[in-house]
């Protein structure tokens, strides 16, 4: 889907950065499948919702039905509707926040910059290399710009919950020529 091209390019770059960090600091990262206490029901940008719907449309009917049922049963303050058995049901299409969560993020809090990460990670590391830190404000600015471009071709709300993304209008799988 051409409307998602910019987003998918960003996802590729984020995955590359996160992969390098996870690889170089693997012994200091405790996040593993089943580590899901941070997987909450969030709102995401419309472009991320479209990517989730596209991934869902490519799933077998029965599997997509399980995912939709989970979304129907979800609550705004509960766990992520994509979470089942400690795993993400649409992991390959997970939003940017999920891709970066737990890794070192440069954030600004009360006017001061600091590096934040999952408290289970990097416990015995005295310092984190700058090349492993993701500038969250910069990443969010790029994501917001990509979302604004997406909304020009696909008008709708700027943000939706993950459940609303799953239950919204479904994308047709790309046809194979």
C-alpha positions as CSV (number, residue, x, y, z in Angstrom):
1,X,0.0,0.0,0.0
2,X,1.8,3.2,-1.2
3,X,0.2,5.3,1.6
4,X,2.2,3.3,4.1
5,X,5.6,3.5,2.3
6,X,7.0,6.3,4.4
7,X,5.9,4.6,7.6
8,X,7.4,1.2,6.5
9,X,10.7,3.0,5.7
10,X,10.7,4.5,9.2
11,X,9.9,1.1,10.7
12,X,12.8,-0.4,8.9
13,X,15.2,2.2,10.2
14,X,13.8,1.9,13.8
15,X,14.2,-1.9,13.6
16,X,17.7,-1.6,12.4
17,X,18.7,0.8,15.2
18,X,16.9,-1.3,17.8
19,X,18.4,-4.5,16.4
20,X,21.9,-3.0,16.7
21,X,21.3,-1.9,20.3
22,X,19.8,-5.3,21.2
23,X,22.6,-7.1,19.6
24,X,25.4,-5.1,21.1
25,X,23.9,-4.9,24.6
26,X,22.1,-8.3,24.6
27,X,23.6,-9.5,27.9
28,X,22.1,-6.4,29.6
29,X,18.6,-6.7,28.2
30,X,16.2,-8.9,30.1
31,X,13.1,-8.4,27.8
32,X,12.1,-11.8,26.4
33,X,8.9,-13.3,25.0
34,X,6.5,-13.4,27.9
35,X,7.8,-10.2,29.5
36,X,4.6,-8.3,28.9
37,X,3.8,-6.2,31.9
38,X,4.4,-3.0,29.9
39,X,2.0,-4.1,27.0
40,X,-0.9,-1.8,27.7
41,X,-3.8,-0.7,25.6
42,X,-2.5,2.4,23.9
43,X,-3.6,4.9,21.3
44,X,-1.5,4.9,18.1
45,X,-1.2,7.1,15.0
46,X,-3.6,6.5,12.1
47,X,-0.7,5.3,9.9
48,X,0.2,2.7,12.5
49,X,-3.4,1.6,12.7
50,X,-3.4,1.1,8.9
51,X,-0.3,-1.0,9.2
52,X,-2.0,-3.2,11.9
53,X,-5.1,-3.5,9.7
54,X,-3.0,-4.5,6.7
55,X,-1.2,-7.2,8.7
56,X,-4.5,-8.4,10.1
57,X,-5.9,-8.7,6.6
58,X,-3.1,-11.1,5.7
59,X,-3.9,-13.5,8.5
60,X,-6.0,-16.6,8.1
61,X,-9.7,-16.0,8.8
62,X,-9.7,-17.9,12.1
63,X,-6.6,-16.2,13.4
64,X,-7.9,-12.8,12.4
65,X,-11.2,-13.6,14.2
66,X,-9.3,-14.4,17.4
67,X,-7.5,-11.1,17.2
68,X,-10.8,-9.2,16.6
69,X,-12.5,-11.0,19.5
70,X,-9.6,-9.9,21.7
71,X,-10.1,-6.3,20.6
72,X,-13.8,-6.5,21.2
73,X,-13.2,-7.7,24.8
74,X,-10.5,-5.2,25.6
75,X,-10.8,-2.3,28.0
76,X,-9.1,1.1,27.6
77,X,-7.1,0.7,30.8
78,X,-6.3,-3.0,30.3
79,X,-3.5,-4.9,28.6
80,X,-3.0,-4.6,24.9
81,X,-5.6,-6.4,22.9
82,X,-2.9,-7.9,20.7
83,X,-1.4,-9.7,23.7
84,X,-2.1,-13.4,24.1
85,X,-0.1,-15.9,26.1
86,X,2.6,-13.2,26.7
87,X,3.2,-12.7,22.9
88,X,2.0,-10.1,20.4
89,X,-0.4,-11.5,17.9
90,X,0.7,-9.0,15.2
91,X,4.3,-8.6,16.2
92,X,5.6,-7.9,12.7
93,X,3.2,-4.8,12.6
94,X,3.6,-3.6,16.2
95,X,3.6,0.2,16.6
96,X,6.8,2.2,17.0
97,X,6.4,2.6,20.7
98,X,6.4,-1.2,21.1
99,X,9.5,-1.6,18.9
100,X,11.5,0.8,21.1
101,X,10.1,0.0,24.5
102,X,12.6,-1.1,27.1
103,X,15.6,0.3,25.1
104,X,17.4,3.5,26.0
105,X,15.3,6.5,25.1
106,X,16.5,10.1,25.3
107,X,13.5,12.0,26.8
108,X,12.9,15.5,28.2
109,X,11.3,15.6,31.6
110,X,10.6,18.9,33.3
111,X,13.0,20.6,30.9
112,X,15.9,18.2,31.5
113,X,17.1,15.5,29.2
114,X,17.6,12.0,30.6
115,X,17.9,8.5,29.3
116,X,15.0,6.2,30.3
117,X,14.7,2.5,29.8
118,X,13.0,-0.6,31.3
119,X,14.2,-0.9,34.9
120,X,14.9,-4.6,34.3
121,X,17.4,-3.7,31.6
122,X,21.0,-2.4,31.9
123,X,21.1,-3.0,35.6
124,X,24.8,-3.8,35.7
125,X,25.9,-1.4,33.0
126,X,27.7,1.7,34.3
127,X,26.9,3.8,31.2
128,X,25.0,3.3,27.9
129,X,26.8,4.1,24.7
130,X,25.3,7.2,22.9
131,X,24.9,5.1,19.7
132,X,22.4,2.9,21.6
133,X,20.2,5.8,22.7
134,X,17.1,6.7,20.7
135,X,16.1,10.3,20.6
136,X,12.4,9.9,21.3
137,X,11.4,13.5,20.5
138,X,13.1,13.3,17.1
139,X,11.5,9.9,16.4
140,X,8.1,11.1,17.5
141,X,8.4,14.3,15.3
142,X,9.2,12.1,12.2
143,X,6.4,9.7,13.1
144,X,3.9,12.7,13.5
145,X,5.0,14.1,10.1
146,X,4.6,10.7,8.4
147,X,1.1,10.4,10.0
148,X,0.2,13.9,8.8
149,X,1.2,12.9,5.2
150,X,-0.8,9.7,5.6
151,X,-3.9,11.6,6.7
152,X,-3.8,13.7,3.6
153,X,-4.5,10.6,1.5
154,X,-6.6,8.8,4.1
155,X,-8.6,11.3,6.1
156,X,-9.7,10.2,9.6
157,X,-8.8,10.7,13.3
158,X,-5.1,11.4,14.0
159,X,-5.0,8.7,16.7
160,X,-7.0,5.6,17.6
161,X,-6.8,2.9,20.2
162,X,-5.3,-0.4,19.2
163,X,-8.7,-2.1,19.5
164,X,-10.3,0.6,17.3
165,X,-7.5,0.0,14.8
166,X,-8.2,-3.7,14.7
167,X,-12.0,-3.3,14.6
168,X,-11.9,-0.5,12.0
169,X,-12.4,-0.9,8.3
170,X,-10.3,-3.8,7.1
171,X,-7.6,-3.5,4.4
172,X,-7.6,-5.8,1.4
173,X,-4.5,-7.9,1.1
174,X,-2.2,-6.6,-1.7
175,X,-3.0,-8.6,-4.8
176,X,-0.3,-10.7,-6.4
177,X,0.1,-9.9,-10.1
